[in-house]
Amino acid sequence: MSPSAAGSARSGTLPEPQVQAMFDRIAGVYDLMNSVMTAGLHHRWRERAADMAALGPGDRALDVATGTGDLAIELSRRVGPQGEVVGSDFSEGMLELARRKAPELRFEHGNALALPYDDDSFDAASVGFGARNFSDLPQGLREMARVVRPGGRVVILEITTPERPPLSWFFRLWFDRVVPLLGRFAGDSDAYSYLPSSVRRFPNARGLGAAMSAVGMVDVRWLLTAGGIIAIHVGTVE
């Protein structure tokens, strides 16, 4: 990564092609780093997000920015063999790993800001740890709502910045110091400098809820867990 791009990574902003290239680069260590950074708790958070999608057997769901497919796999457990889950991502490196992990699911290339699906195509849409990478958050939210039928749900699982000490102190120490150091050992310090910076510039839980309401979702609510580090938002499409 060039010096100027590295500076952008530390600011939490990168042009879309650079974000795509970054996720292609870190695909091989992505699952391991998630487990290390969260002590394995990210699986439980994805389970809770999948529960909040309120899917049933035979339903159809879309997981946006699916990465290596863990949230899509959780959704598939709710819809059963008679249902369908599609995982969409713009990183072919991530999609390749997702297809190996769950060959029975559909994993397709797609841009979250221009999803290649018809209106009202799904009963729910989710995004896990990917919304903060949307270069245009309102447009990404509009696209998720567009492809979900009226009455269906949009679920967003994301890291959020705790506002009260002592957890806010620990959060800054962990994400600003430890995570980039882990990234260096994983072979991509720039990518894991981008992570804490992207979290800092992302709206807090109340701000994200307001952004979901602003694009027309109703009954927007959220759950804070992990001491306020993780937020799971859900909104209903009208």
C-alpha positions in Angstrom: 0.0 0.0 0.0 1.4 3.4 -0.9 2.1 6.0 1.8 -1.0 8.1 0.8 -3.2 5.0 0.9 -1.7 4.0 4.3 -2.7 7.5 5.6 -6.2 7.0 4.3 -6.4 3.6 6.0 -5.4 5.2 9.3 -8.2 7.8 8.8 -10.8 5.1 8.3 -11.5 6.0 4.7 -10.4 4.3 1.5 -11.6 4.4 -2.1 -13.8 1.4 -3.0 -11.2 -0.3 -5.2 -8.7 -0.1 -2.3 -11.2 -1.6 0.2 -11.9 -4.4 -2.2 -8.1 -5.1 -2.7 -7.6 -4.9 1.1 -10.2 -7.6 1.7 -8.8 -9.8 -1.0 -5.3 -9.5 0.7 -6.5 -10.4 4.2 -9.0 -13.1 3.2 -6.7 -15.9 4.3 -6.3 -14.6 7.8 -9.7 -13.0 8.2 -11.4 -15.8 10.2 -8.4 -16.3 12.4 -8.1 -12.6 13.2 -11.8 -12.3 14.0 -11.5 -15.1 16.5 -8.4 -13.6 18.1 -9.8 -10.1 18.3 -13.1 -11.2 19.8 -12.0 -14.3 21.7 -14.3 -16.3 19.5 -17.4 -14.4 20.5 -18.2 -13.2 17.0 -19.9 -16.5 16.3 -22.4 -15.8 19.1 -23.0 -12.2 17.9 -23.8 -13.6 14.4 -26.2 -16.1 16.0 -28.1 -13.2 17.7 -28.1 -11.2 14.5 -29.6 -14.1 12.6 -32.3 -14.5 15.3 -33.3 -10.9 14.9 -33.9 -11.4 11.2 -37.0 -13.4 12.3 -36.7 -15.9 9.5 -38.6 -19.1 9.2 -38.3 -22.4 7.2 -38.6 -21.7 3.5 -37.7 -18.0 3.7 -35.2 -16.3 1.4 -32.4 -14.1 2.8 -29.5 -12.0 1.6 -26.3 -11.4 3.4 -24.6 -8.3 2.1 -20.8 -8.0 2.4 -20.8 -11.6 3.4 -17.0 -12.0 3.7 -16.2 -15.6 4.4 -19.9 -16.4 4.9 -20.3 -17.0 8.6 -23.5 -14.9 8.9 -25.0 -16.4 5.7 -24.4 -19.8 7.3 -26.3 -18.8 10.4 -29.2 -17.5 8.3 -29.3 -20.8 6.4 -29.9 -22.6 9.7 -33.1 -20.5 10.2 -34.5 -21.0 6.7 -33.7 -24.7 6.5 -33.2 -26.8 3.3 -36.4 -25.5 1.7 -35.3 -21.9 2.1 -32.5 -20.0 0.3 -29.6 -17.8 1.5 -27.5 -15.7 -0.9 -24.2 -14.2 0.2 -23.0 -11.2 -1.7 -19.6 -9.5 -1.6 -17.3 -7.6 -3.9 -14.1 -9.4 -2.7 -13.5 -12.5 -4.8 -10.9 -13.6 -2.2 -13.5 -13.7 0.5 -16.1 -15.3 -1.7 -13.7 -18.1 -2.6 -13.3 -19.0 1.1 -17.1 -18.7 1.7 -17.8 -21.2 -1.2 -15.3 -23.7 0.3 -16.9 -23.3 3.7 -20.5 -23.7 2.6 -20.7 -25.0 -0.9 -24.4 -25.6 -0.5 -25.1 -21.8 -0.4 -25.1 -19.3 -3.2 -22.2 -16.8 -2.9 -22.2 -14.2 -5.6 -20.2 -11.1 -6.6 -22.1 -7.9 -5.9 -21.6 -4.3 -4.8 -23.6 -3.3 -1.7 -24.3 0.1 -3.2 -25.9 -1.4 -6.4 -27.2 -4.9 -5.4 -28.0 -7.1 -8.5 -31.4 -8.2 -7.2 -34.9 -7.2 -7.9 -37.1 -5.2 -5.5 -38.8 -7.3 -2.8 -36.7 -10.4 -3.5 -35.9 -11.4 0.0 -37.6 -11.8 3.4 -34.6 -10.3 5.2 -31.2 -8.8 4.4 -28.3 -8.6 6.8 -24.8 -7.2 7.0 -22.2 -8.3 9.6 -19.2 -6.1 10.2 -19.5 -4.7 6.7 -21.7 -1.6 6.9 -18.8 0.6 8.1 -17.1 -0.2 4.8 -19.9 1.2 2.7 -18.5 4.2 0.9 -22.1 5.7 1.0 -23.9 4.4 4.0 -27.4 5.8 3.2 -27.2 4.3 -0.3 -26.1 0.9 1.1 -29.1 1.0 3.5 -31.5 2.0 0.8 -30.3 -0.9 -1.4 -30.8 -3.4 1.5 -34.3 -2.1 2.1 -35.1 -2.1 -1.6 -34.5 -5.9 -2.0 -36.5 -6.8 1.1 -40.2 -7.3 0.8 -42.6 -5.1 2.8 -42.7 -6.4 6.4 -39.3 -8.0 6.1 -36.3 -7.0 8.1 -32.9 -5.5 7.7 -30.3 -6.5 10.3 -27.0 -4.8 10.8 -24.3 -6.3 13.1 -21.4 -3.8 13.7 -18.7 -2.7 16.1 -19.6 0.5 17.9 -17.5 2.7 20.1 -18.4 2.5 23.8 -18.9 5.9 25.4 -18.3 5.3 29.1 -15.1 4.4 30.9 -13.6 2.0 31.8 -14.7 0.1 28.7 -14.1 3.1 26.5 -10.4 3.2 27.7 -10.0 -0.5 27.1 -11.6 -0.2 23.6 -9.1 2.6 22.6 -6.2 0.6 23.9 -7.3 -2.6 22.2 -8.3 -1.2 18.8 -5.8 1.6 18.5 -2.7 -0.3 19.8 -3.2 -4.0 20.0 -5.2 -4.7 16.8 -2.7 -2.9 14.5 0.0 -4.9 16.2 -1.8 -8.1 15.6 -2.3 -7.0 12.0 1.5 -6.6 11.6 2.0 -10.2 12.8 -0.7 -11.3 10.3 1.2 -9.5 7.5 -1.1 -6.5 6.9 -0.7 -3.8 9.4 -2.4 -1.2 7.1 -5.6 -3.2 6.9 -5.8 -3.6 10.7 -5.0 0.1 11.1 -8.0 0.8 8.9 -10.3 -1.3 11.1 -10.2 0.9 14.3 -10.3 4.0 12.3 -13.3 2.9 10.3 -15.1 2.1 13.6 -14.3 5.6 15.0 -15.8 7.4 11.9 -18.9 5.2 11.8 -22.1 6.4 13.5 -22.8 5.3 17.0 -25.7 3.1 17.8 -28.2 5.9 17.9 -26.8 7.5 14.8 -27.0 4.3 12.8 -30.6 3.8 14.0 -31.4 7.3 12.8 -29.8 6.5 9.4 -32.0 3.5 9.0 -35.1 5.5 9.8 -34.0 8.2 7.4 -34.2 5.7 4.4 -37.7 4.6 5.4 -37.3 1.7 7.7 -39.7 1.5 10.6 -39.7 0.0 14.1 -35.9 0.5 14.2 -34.3 -0.8 17.4 -31.0 -2.1 18.5 -29.3 -4.3 21.0 -26.0 -3.5 22.6 -23.8 -6.4 23.8 -20.2 -7.1 24.8 -20.4 -4.2 27.2 -21.5 -1.8 24.5 -18.8 -2.7 21.9 -21.2 -4.6 19.6 -24.5 -3.2 18.3 -27.2 -5.3 16.4 -29.7 -3.1 14.7 -33.0 -4.3 13.1 -35.5 -2.3 11.1 -38.7 -3.3 9.2 -39.2 -2.5 5.6 -42.5 -0.7 4.8 
